[in-house]
C-alpha cells in the first residue's frame, strides 16, 4: 500500500518543477498515464509478493515450481504489454499507454520494493522464532498431537482386526476396543416382514455401505 501511494503521489506531481521523477529524467504524465502506471505497478507487485510469501527465508532459498514460473511470466508479461499498447488494444480513454522508459522504471521500482519486503519478512520470522512464536518447538508440539491421534486410530484398527480374527462379534469387538457398542445394531427379524420392497432395498444398501466401511477400516 505504501509503495503504491508513494508512486501515485510521484506520478501526479510529474508536472511540478521540483518533481523527484524529473530528476531521474522521466517525462511528465497525464492522468490517464498515471492510472496505467498504477495498474502496472499493482499487477507486478502483487505477483512478486507470491514469490516472497513462499518461503520463511529469502525468496531465492527455494526454487518455485514451473507452474508458478509460467503463471508469473504470462501474468506480468501481459500486464507489461498491455500498459504499452493500451491505446491500440483497448478503446478506454480513462487510461493511456506508457512509454517503454516508464514501464522500465515501474519494473525497477517494484523489484526494489519486493527485495525490501523480502528482507523485512526474513527479519520478522527471525524475531518470531526468537520470541518462540511459530517456532520449531511449537511445530513439534503440533506434530506430536497429530502422531498421537494417528497412533490411537491405528491401535483401534489393530484391536478390531484381532477381535474379528478371533471370531468375536462386531458388537463384542467394539465394546472391547472403545468401551461401548459402536457396531451395527439390527432390529428383530420379525420387523422386516412389515417392510416394503423399497424399504428392504434401502436397508440392504445401508448394510452394504456399513460392510465396506468396516472392511476399509481393517486395511
C-alpha positions in Angstrom: 0.0 0.0 0.0 2.8 2.4 0.9 4.7 1.8 -2.3 1.5 2.3 -4.4 0.6 5.5 -2.7 4.1 6.8 -3.0 4.3 6.1 -6.7 0.8 7.6 -7.2 2.0 10.8 -5.4 5.1 11.0 -7.6 3.1 10.3 -10.8 0.6 13.0 -10.0 3.4 15.6 -9.4 5.4 15.0 -12.6 4.3 18.3 -13.9 5.9 20.1 -10.9 9.3 21.7 -11.4 10.8 20.0 -8.4 9.3 16.6 -9.2 11.5 13.7 -8.0 10.8 11.7 -11.1 12.0 14.5 -13.3 15.4 14.4 -11.6 15.6 10.8 -12.9 15.0 12.0 -16.4 11.3 10.9 -16.5 8.8 12.7 -18.7 5.5 14.2 -17.5 2.4 12.1 -17.2 -1.2 13.0 -17.8 -3.9 11.5 -15.6 -4.6 8.6 -17.9 -1.0 7.5 -18.0 -0.8 7.8 -14.2 -3.8 5.3 -14.0 -2.0 2.9 -16.3 1.2 3.2 -14.3 -0.6 2.3 -11.1 -2.3 -0.6 -12.9 1.1 -1.9 -14.0 2.6 -1.4 -10.5 -0.2 -3.3 -8.7 -0.1 -6.1 -11.3 3.6 -6.6 -10.9 3.9 -6.1 -7.1 1.0 -8.4 -6.3 2.5 -11.3 -8.3 6.0 -10.6 -6.9 4.6 -10.9 -3.4 3.7 -14.5 -4.2 7.4 -15.3 -4.5 8.2 -13.7 -1.2 5.3 -15.4 0.6 6.5 -18.9 -0.4 9.4 -19.1 2.0 10.4 -18.1 5.5 13.9 -17.3 4.3 14.9 -15.3 1.3 12.7 -15.8 -1.8 15.6 -17.5 -3.6 16.2 -20.1 -0.9 13.7 -22.4 -2.7 13.0 -22.5 -6.4 9.4 -22.1 -7.4 7.6 -24.8 -9.4 7.4 -24.5 -13.2 3.7 -23.9 -12.9 4.3 -20.7 -10.9 7.0 -19.6 -13.2 4.8 -19.9 -16.3 1.9 -18.1 -14.5 4.3 -15.3 -13.5 5.6 -14.9 -17.0 2.2 -14.8 -18.5 0.6 -12.5 -16.0 3.3 -10.0 -15.7 4.2 -10.1 -19.4 0.6 -9.5 -20.3 0.3 -6.5 -17.9 3.6 -5.1 -19.3 2.5 -5.3 -23.0 -1.0 -4.1 -22.2 0.4 -1.0 -20.5 2.4 -0.1 -23.6 -0.2 -1.0 -26.2 -3.2 0.2 -24.3 -4.3 2.8 -26.9 -4.0 0.2 -29.7 -5.8 -2.7 -28.0 -8.5 -1.1 -25.8 -10.7 1.9 -26.5 -10.8 3.1 -22.9 -9.9 6.8 -22.7 -9.6 6.7 -18.9 -6.2 5.1 -19.3 -3.4 5.8 -21.8 -0.3 3.9 -23.0 3.1 4.3 -21.3 6.5 4.6 -22.9 9.0 1.7 -22.5 11.1 4.0 -20.3 8.2 4.5 -17.9 7.5 0.7 -17.9 11.1 0.0 -17.1 11.0 2.5 -14.2 7.9 0.8 -12.8 9.5 -2.6 -13.1 12.7 -1.3 -11.3 10.5 0.3 -8.6 8.5 -2.9 -8.0 11.6 -5.1 -7.8 13.2 -2.7 -5.3 10.2 -2.8 -3.1 10.0 -6.6 -3.5 13.6 -7.0 -2.3 12.9 -4.7 0.7 9.8 -6.6 1.5 11.6 -9.9 1.4 14.3 -8.7 3.8 11.7 -7.4 6.2 9.9 -10.8 6.0 13.1 -12.7 6.9 13.7 -10.3 9.9 10.1 -10.7 11.1 10.4 -14.5 11.0 13.6 -14.3 12.9 12.0 -12.2 15.6 9.0 -14.5 15.9 11.3 -17.5 16.4 13.3 -15.6 19.0 10.0 -14.9 20.9 9.0 -18.6 20.4 6.0 -17.7 18.3 5.7 -20.2 15.5 9.0 -21.8 16.5 10.2 -25.2 15.7 9.2 -26.3 19.2 5.7 -25.1 18.7 5.6 -27.0 15.4 6.9 -30.2 17.0 4.2 -30.0 19.6 1.5 -29.8 16.9 3.1 -32.8 15.1 3.2 -34.8 18.3 -0.5 -34.3 18.8 -1.1 -35.4 15.2 1.0 -38.5 15.7 -0.9 -39.4 18.9 -4.2 -39.2 17.1 -2.8 -41.4 14.3 -1.4 -43.9 16.7 -4.7 -44.2 18.6 -6.6 -44.7 15.3 -4.1 -47.4 14.2 -4.4 -49.2 17.6 -8.2 -49.3 17.3 -7.9 -50.8 13.8 -5.4 -53.4 15.0 -7.6 -54.4 18.0 -10.7 -54.6 15.8 -8.9 -56.8 13.3 -7.6 -59.0 16.1 -11.1 -59.4 17.5 -12.6 -60.2 14.2 -9.9 -62.8 13.5 -10.7 -64.4 16.8 -14.3 -64.8 15.7 -15.8 -62.2 18.1 -19.0 -60.5 17.1 -18.8 -56.9 15.9 -20.7 -55.8 19.0 -18.3 -57.5 21.3 -15.3 -56.2 19.4 -16.5 -52.6 19.5 -17.1 -52.9 23.3 -13.5 -54.2 23.8 -11.9 -51.6 21.7 -13.9 -48.4 22.5 -15.6 -49.4 25.8 -19.1 -49.0 24.2 -21.0 -50.7 21.5 -20.5 -48.9 18.2 -21.2 -51.8 15.9 -24.3 -52.1 13.8 -27.5 -53.0 15.7 -30.1 -54.9 13.7 -33.8 -54.9 14.6 -35.7 -58.1 15.3 -36.1 -60.2 12.3 -39.9 -60.1 12.6 -39.7 -56.3 12.0 -38.5 -56.9 8.4 -41.7 -58.7 7.4 -43.7 -55.5 7.6 -41.2 -53.6 5.4 -42.0 -52.7 1.8 -39.6 -53.8 -1.0 -38.3 -50.2 -1.3 -37.5 -50.1 2.5 -35.8 -53.5 2.3 -33.6 -52.4 -0.6 -32.7 -49.2 1.2 -31.8 -51.2 4.3 -29.6 -53.5 2.2 -27.8 -50.6 0.7 -27.1 -49.3 4.2 -25.8 -52.7 5.3 -23.5 -52.9 2.2 -22.1 -49.4 2.9 -21.5 -50.4 6.5 -19.7 -53.6 5.5 -17.5 -51.7 3.0 -16.6 -49.2 5.7 -15.7 -51.9 8.1 -13.5 -53.6 5.5 -11.7 -50.4 4.7 -11.1 -49.9 8.5 -9.3 -53.2 8.6 -6.9 -52.3 5.8 
